[in-house]
Amino acid sequence: MGAAASAGSTFPRVVSEGARRVGRPTDADSAETRRRLLDVARLQFARDGFRATTNRSLALGAGLTPGAIYHYFESKADLYAAVYCETIDRVYTAFEQAAAGEGQLFDQYLAVLRLARELQEQDRSITGFIVAVALETQRHPDLLERMAPQRGRHQRFFGRLVEQAAARGELQPGVDTAALADVLGSVLTGLARATAAERDTRRYTAAVDVLERLFTGKLVER
């Protein structure tokens, strides 16, 4: 993929004649291979960025010929968008499940923060990829349309948490629910960025412990 290629361009056609003749995989193999390709792509996009990731490196990581990628995605932009949508859906579905297990807003929020830490420990490419998306979409704005199915999931998730808390009577009168949702979402994003940059979850864990003490009134002496 040359540096001048747009985000929506197809993968460079550099495959051999033999690779072009590879048959379409069976449904079962196709689903497994697509899953593997998405995982490899998330890792490489998080590590190398959108522009520097090549179809050759993706194919090598996924155990495919470069031409076989065309069976699954027409362009690198389509693959990037698929990684984004799959990752966001996976993460926020897990957040919704974690929050559903708690009865009050701050308990829900702490459960989400702890789960985010666990996801980071399990697979650093998840946070690394999500953190890089804002910069990549600034550089390649044509990615945004492809990512539409999951765009705004972050804001909607925290907006619902706060609105539900307000409906339960947990918030003081006059609290700006949109502002509170922004604060909660920004803290999660900030911790994710710091953890991705430092590759160390210990500070994240310490920050969550401090937040728990803040929420329970055990942080400062009055």
PyMOL commands that set and color helices and strands:
alter all, ss='L'
color gray80, all
select helices_A, chain A and resi 17-20+27-48+55-62+66-71+76-100+105-122+124-139+143-146+148-150+153-167+177-198+202-215
alter helices_A, ss='H'
color red, helices_A
deselect
rebuild
show_as cartoon
